[in-house]
Structures are given as structure tokens and as C-alpha cells.
Amino acid sequence: MKLLTAGESHGKALIAIIEGLPSNLKIDIDEINGYLALRQSGYGRGGRQKIEKDKAEILSGVRNLVTLGSPVSLTVVNSDYANWRDYMAPEGCDVSKKTLTAVRPGHADLTGLIKYGHTDARNVLERASARETAVRVAAGSIARQYLKALGVEISGYVRSVCGVTDDNDYDFSRLEQAKRQPLFMLDSQVQAEAMKRIDELKDEGDTAGGVIEIRVRGLKSGFGSCMSYEGKLDAVLCAALMSVQAIKGVEVGLGFRAADLRGSEVHDEIYYEDGKFTRKTNNAGGIEGGMSNGGEIVLRAAMKPIPTLMKGLNTVDYITKKPVRAAAERSDVAAVCAAEIIAESVTAFALSEVVAARLGGDSMDEVIKRYGELE
């Protein structure tokens, strides 16, 4: 299974092509659009979320809400393109009106200008923008439905916002409750403190990042590989999370905490009970030796603060080389809830790629049968 995306932040639309989906997978469009709406939600979001009301339109590969086995293509239209047509139209436009040369710290602007030989950072930032993740959420929702047909579920929540942290551990069954909270946090007291922090940052023209936790339940053992480094499940999933804009760190299970503990406190001891191998702890986060071990997969991702600050940061004009203040392209203070939904979505697609590589199958009946035969 493969995913290709295209589109610019203020272009006509975002596009995804999914190759390798089996036939006869039932598609729930309302579920796709539900996750797109969640991606636009969350305390601390800015004005563009009021302009864009994202909806996915499936263009090919599905008939009567069932996949055909051919490539599935879908699009998320950019409503704001109507306001940007004169500056972004592929057929011809006035590029001088929206030129950006005051390269913004923390963005792809400067490096992209140098790499691709542009003189206008608009040509870089439009693709590098996190707006691209809208279509990855749509594609990830389809992958989530593929996994759900096998009994594999993905969920998550926000653990931390700008240092305000929830250190509690939660059962998987509680995680979806977070989606009904303004910051996707499960501890109301911690959430209230985090919202207060966001309000303070907004008044100061500053921004916040955070930590999200993603969990996978129901995946059987043996997915991934210990035989090749590129096939290691943790490497695949961590790469998927690191591909999300603003994610700067990923950990599995205990993650960095394991470095501070003794081996006897870290490694999950193995038992054999009632005819099967079991573990009473899950410090490994469901992955050992690059393969799923049948336990819950536990991933955490650290999102840096949004790099476009309303008060601006010191930078240099790419053309004149003179010092300037960076312009504000957006006004989100915190987008950690969006990052959580995006993280779930890219995890779903990356995991679907791994599952499909092992199971194969041209139709969902074949895939489900083969999965059911695994121990």
C-alpha cells in the first residue's frame, strides 16, 4: 500500500492517491469527514479554521462506498483559494503581490529557497505548510477503516501542552473521551491549567507545543522485521510521525525514560499462562526487536511550538540580506490537538502499509482470512 499527496496550502485543492487497497473495503465518508473536523478543532486555533471547513471527496477507486481494488484518489478543496486565485493560479497569476522574502525562523523558507533555487519563499512554504496534513488525515482515515476490519484500533490524547503535563496512565477504552475535550486532555484540572497557559501566550504573541500519545490495540505479533533495518516496525512508525510538520521527537514505550532506569526495571518479563506467552508489563510499547509483540503499541510525539509568532522573530530578508522581523502567516497559538489527529492518521497509514506487506490479498475477504489465521 502506498500514499502520494499533492497540493499547496492556498492552491486549488489537496490531493491523495492510495495505491494497493484491496477490493471490497467498505468506506465510511462521514468518518473521514469527522476526523477532518477534529483536525481543525482544539483550543488555541486561529482564523483559518473558520475559513476552511474541510470535506473529502472521493474521485476514483470506490463505487457505492466500496473499494474496487484500483487506486483510490480523493481531494480536499481549499475554500480559501477563491481569495488567493490571483496570486496562486497555476494557469497564470501575479506572483509579486504575495511574495515573501523575510524568511521565517523554524520554517522551511530559507533552506527551501537555497535548495530549489527560488527567490520567493511562497514557492516553498505553500507545500511545506501543515495544511498538507488535511489530505493525509483523509487518507489515514481510510487506512484506519482497513485496520478496523481486522480488529485493530488506533486512538490517542494530549499529554502535555507547553510544559503543563498529565502524568497519569489511561486505559485504551478511555482515550476517545479526549476528543470531546477542548485540548484533548483527560485530566480536567491539567487541561484547565494548559488552557490558561495558552491564553497567556496568546496575549504575549507567542505559541505553544506539546506532547501527544498514540496507542494501537489489537495488532497481532510479528508485524515488522528483525531481519532488515528498514523493515523494523518502530522505525517505520517513528518515521511516519517525524514526517509530520513540527514533530521534533518520537519515543516508543518508556522511550527516553528507559535510559535512566536499570535493565531489571525496563525489560518486560515473559510468562507462559493458559497456553500462551504473556507479559505483565508493556515498557517496550508493544514492539520488540522491530516487531509487534501483540501488546498495545505506545508512541509519543513531541510537537515544537508553532514557528510563526504574531509578535514576529528576528530574521533576514533573503534578497536584501538586511535584518527584518518575520511576517505572520497564521495566528494559531497551539495546534497540538490537530497534531494528535494527524499523528493517529499517519500511524494508521504506516501500519496499514506494514500489515498489507505481510498479508497481501486482493480483496478484504482474503486479508481478513489471512489475519485470522495468525497466532
N, C-alpha and C positions, 0 to 999 in steps of 0.2 A: 504494500500500500504506500502511495506517495502523495504528497501535497505540494502544489505550486500556488503561490499567491502573486497578485499583481495589483497595481493601483497606487495613487498618490493621495495624500491627506485631503487636498482640496480639488482633486481631479473628479472625473465623472462618477467613478464608482470603484469599489474594491472587488476583486475577483478571486475565486479559488477554483482550482481543478483538483479533484481527488481521483487518483488512478488506483485500481486494484480492489475496489469494494466488491464483495460478492453480490450476486443477484439475490432478490427476494428479501432484502432487509427493509423492514417497514420503517418509513421516515415520518417522524412527528415534527412538522414545521412549527407548531406552536411551542414546542420545547426549544427549538433552535432560537426562535424569537424571544423566548423567555430568558435565555442566557444572554442574548444580546442586550436586553433591557437591564439585566443585572450588571453587565459590564459598564453600563452608563450610570449606574447608581452609586450611592455611597456618600457619606458626609465629607465635605471639603471639595466637591467637584465644582467646575467652573461653568461659564456661559455656553460653551459649545454643546454641552449635553442637552440644552434647551432647543438648539437648532436642529440637531440630528436626532431623529427617532428611528433607530436602526431596525430594519426588517430585511430578512434574507429572501431572495427569490432564486429558486432552483431553475436553471436554464436547460439542463440536459442530464441524462443518465437515470432519470426517475420518471416512472409513469404510474399514475393513480396511486401516488405515495409509496411506491415500491421500487427499489433499485433494480436496474436491468442487467448489471454486470459490466456496463460500459462506463467510461469516465463520467463522473458527476461534476458538473460545473454549477457554480452559484455566484450570486453577486449581492453586495450591499451597496446601495446607491448613496452617494454623498449629497444630501439635500443642500448643503452649503455651496455646492458647485455653481448654483444659479447666481450666487454673489461673486464668484471667482472666475466665471467663464471668460471674461475679458482679459484675464491675466494667466489663465491655465489651459486654455483650449488647445488641444493637440493640432487642430487644423490651422492655427494661427492666432496670435494674441499679442498684446503689448506687455512684454516681459519687464519693461523699465518701471512700470507702476508698482510692482511688488518686489523689487529687488532687495535682497538682504545681504549686506556685506559686513555688518557688525557681528562677527561670528560669536555664537553664544557658548560660554563655558559649559561643559558637561554634555554637549550635543555632538552630533556627527559633522557639524558645519565645517570647521576648519580642516579636519582630516579628510573629509569628503571632497572639499574644493581642491585640495592638493592632489588627491588620488585620481579624481576623474577629470581634472583639467577645466573645471568650471570657474567662472568669476562671480556667480550669483549663488549664494547658499540655498536659495529657494529650490534649486535643482537637486539638492541633496536632502534637505530637511523634509520635503514633501513625501519622500519614500521612507526616510528613516523614522518618521513620526510614529508614535504608538497608535495612531489612528488605524494603521495597518492591521492591528490585532483584532479589529472587529470581524474581519473575514476569517481570521484564524479561530475565533470563538465559534463562528458558524460551522466551520469545518470540524472543529473539535467536538461540537455537539453531535454531529453525525457519527463521529468515531465513538463518542460516549454511548450512542444508541447501539452501535455494533458490539461494544463490550457488554452492555447491559443484557443483550440477548444471550450472552454466555454466563450471566450471573456476576459480572464484575462491576463494581460500583466505585465512583470517584466523588469525593467531597472535600471540603476544607473550610478554613476560617482564618481570621486575622488574629495573630498572637500579640503583635506589638505595633504601636504607632509612635514614631519619634521618641523611643525610649520608654514609653508607657506600656508595660508588658503584663500579659496574662500568663502566669507560670503554671496554671492548672492543666491537668490532663483530662481529656474528654473521650467518652466512648463514641465510636463512629456514629451510632444512632442519633447523637445529639447535634452533629455538625451542621445539618441542613437548617437547624434553627437559626444559625448565624445569619443566613440570607435574609431573615426578616428584621435584622437589627441595622441601625444606621451606619455602623462601622464594621459589620460582620464579626463582631466580638461576642463572646458567650458570657463573659462576666460583666454585668451591668455597671458595677462600680468602676472597674477598669475602663470600660468604654466611655463612661461619663468623663473621666479624667482625660482620656485621649481626645475626646471632642473639645474639651476646654483647651487643650494644648493646640489643637488645630485653629481654634478661634484666635488664640494669642498670636500664632504665626501669621494668620491672615491679616491681623491688624498691623503686623510688622512688615508685611510684604514678603514674607518668607514661605518656605514649603517644608513638607514632611515626607518621610519614607516610612517603612515598616517591615515587619516580618510576617509571612503567611505560612500556614501549614497545609499541606495537601496529603490526603490519605487515600489509599486504594484498598478495597476489600473484595475478597472473592477470587483473586488470581491464584491459580494453582502453581505448584512448584515447577521449576525447570525452564522458565522463560528467561531468555538471555543466554549468555555463554561464558564459560571459564576458559575456552579454547582460543578466543581471539579478542584482542583488546577492544576492537570496535563493536563487538557483539555484547559487551558487558551491559547488563540491564541498567545498573546505576549510572554508567557513563552515558547511555542513551537518554535516560530521563533527565539527568543533570544538564546535558547539552540542550535539551528541549527547553528547560526552564531558563537557562542562561541566554537563550535566543530571544527572550522577551525583553523589550526595551526597559531599561532602568534596573534590571535584576543584576546584582553585583556579587552575590554569594549564594551557594546552594549547599545543603547538607542532607545526609541520609541517616535516619535513626538518631542515635545520640549525636552524630556529627562531631563538631569541634569539642563538645564536652568529653568525648571519649579520650581525647589527648591528655586530660587532667586526671583520669582515673586509672586504677590498677586493672590489669587484664582480667582478674577474677571478678571485677565489678562490671566489666563490659561485655564479655562474650556470653551468648545465650546457651546455657547448658541444654543438652539433648536427652530426652527420655523416650521410652517406648511403652505406651499405655493403650490398652483396648485395641491392640492390633495396628497401631500406627505410631510414627515418630512425632513427638511433640516438643515444644519449647514453652517454658513458663514465663519467659520474658521476651521482649522484642527490641532489644537495644540495637540490633542490626538493621532495624527498619524494614524487615521483610526481604532483604537482599543479602545473600552470602555468596562470595566467590563470583560475583557478577550475574547471579541467577536468582530468580524469585524462589523463596523457600516455603511458600504457602501462607505465610503470615501477612499481616497488614503492611503495606508499603507506606513508609512515613518519610515525607520530603518537606524540607523547609527552604524558603527562598527569601533573601533579603533584598528589598527594593530601596534604592537610593532616593533621597528627596528629589522631587521634580526639579530639573535644572533651570527652567525658565522662571525667574523670580520677578514679581511685579515691581520690586524696587530696583531690579537690574543688577548686573555684576560687571566688574571691570573687564574690558576686553580691548581688542584692536580691530580697526577697520581693515578688512582684507586688501582693499585697493590702495587706500592712502597710507596704511601702516601707522596711523595715528591712534592714540588711546581714545576710547569712547565707552559709553555704557551700553550693555546688551539690551536689545529691544525685547519686549514681552510678546510672545506669540500666542500665549494661552494663559488662563488665570486659575487653573486648578491649584489648590493648596495641598491637597492629598488625593491620591488616586489608588490607594492601597486596596480598596475593595475591587476596583477594576482589575488590578494585578492578580487578585485572588481568583477571579473568574477566568482570566486569561491563563493563569497557571494551571488550573484544572483542565482547561481546554487543550493546552499543548501537551500536558501529561497524557490526556486521553488519546490524542492522535499518535504520540510517540509510542505509547503502549500498544495501540492498535497495530502499528507497523510491526512491532516485535511479535505480537500474537499471530498476525497474518503470515509472517515469515515462517513461523513454526507449523501452523496448522494448514496453510494453503486453503484450497477449497474454492470452487467456482460459485457455489450457492450457499446460502446461510444454513440450509439443512446439513450440508457436508461439514461446514465449520462447527456447528453445534454438536454434531455427532462425534467429530474428532476430539473436541474439547471434553466431551463427556466420557470418553474412553481413557483420558489421562488420570493418573492417580492423584 
